Amino acid sequence: MTSAKRKLAVVVKGWPRLSETFIAQELVALEEAGYALDLWSLRFPTDKKRHPLHDRLQAEVRYLPEYLHQEPFRVLRGVVKCVFRDGFARAFGAWWRDLRRDRTRNRVRRFGQACVMAAEMPSETAAIYAHFMHTPASVARYAAILRGMPWAVSAHAKDIWTSPEWEKREKLQDDTFGATFLATCTGVGATHLQDLADRPDRVELVYHGLDIARFPPPPENRLDADATRFLSVGRLVEKKGFDRLLEAFARLPDDLEWHWEHIGGGGLSNALKTQADRLGLADRITWRGACDQPEVIEAMRRSDIFVLPSRIADDGDRDGLPNVLMEAASQKLCLLSTPVSAIPEFITDGEHGVLSSDAPSDLAAALEHLARAPARREALAEAAYDRLNAHFLMAPGIAQLDRRLQSLFAAAC
């Protein structure tokens, strides 16, 4: 793998975030490949815990003004320094065209953050790379124009499916100061974005994969328990489908002993707990809240079935290919999910796990079937583990990204 000597500025929405281990995994791998990184975060951390993986990152973390009025003098200094740069008129023009179509405070904040970033970036910075195609990519784009340097972006899920088409298209066009390349982690996302790009080869499918070395070997045998142990890990938001999973649990027959453990925080926490109480499920559920990765792995190792009932939210938001499915597969945990977005790119129904519709009646049938079929669970878990190791490890994706980043640095010459 090629080692890069020049500095790469990386824009993220927030750092660290428990729900974005795929970003931390990638950045640590890039540092180990020889990249010198500076991390620019648009928001301060809100999670009370952090993963051990976050502590492995050596990059300096710089926090941009989360709200412009909180650091007015810093923002003013950034704007004044940028006004005298050759790229200011082009950057301001690009931002103004965007603002006319998106008249929001967020759009104003993006330009202010970009000015601060462009003014404060070390002189040895050669290029900018953003995670997420919406807000972070906008800040990266404006800052890149201000500094006259190439930029690139990695797109994932919500940023693809909830961003307006005009914005995605313009970030993928040369004549609108578009990204040198865009990496995306699902085939379905890559196809969508290739249709919007001026050149399809600007978009490349790069699976995150899993750094299997971070995980213990799967347990030899799962301990017998009086009840089937279901586990879910995911934010309590609409697209995860936990409201429908609760309705499914309520349909399970009385003679089936089971318990569900949930890990993750999110805005729907109170509503879902109220729903569980209404359905008479409270005694069968443990709400763990946000956990670090060692705690998540421990829960996977003591569970029987991993359930992620993803669905498309009303605003179009949806999962991509959740890394947590691969993490569960690394512990030979039987997978039950839905055929949403890129999940079938990892799980073939009936071969590597079970893909059910998100209708509560269908989920309930799948839950009961797997609960009563331990041998079937074991066979599906073995197949998912083999698929993970054959096609979804981290190294190939990092090698792809390395080649693309080298082209980004070449464009800076």
Beta strands, then each sheet from edge to edge (+ up, - down):
strand 1: 7-14
strand 2: 36-43
strand 3: 60-63
strand 4: 125-131
strand 5: 151-155
strand 6: 182-184
strand 7: 203-205
strand 8: 228-233
strand 9: 258-263
strand 10: 285-289
strand 11: 305-308
strand 12: 334-337
strand 13: 354-355
sheet 1: 3+ 2+ 1+ 4+ 5+ 6+ 7+
sheet 2: 10+ 9+ 8+ 11+ 12+ 13+
end
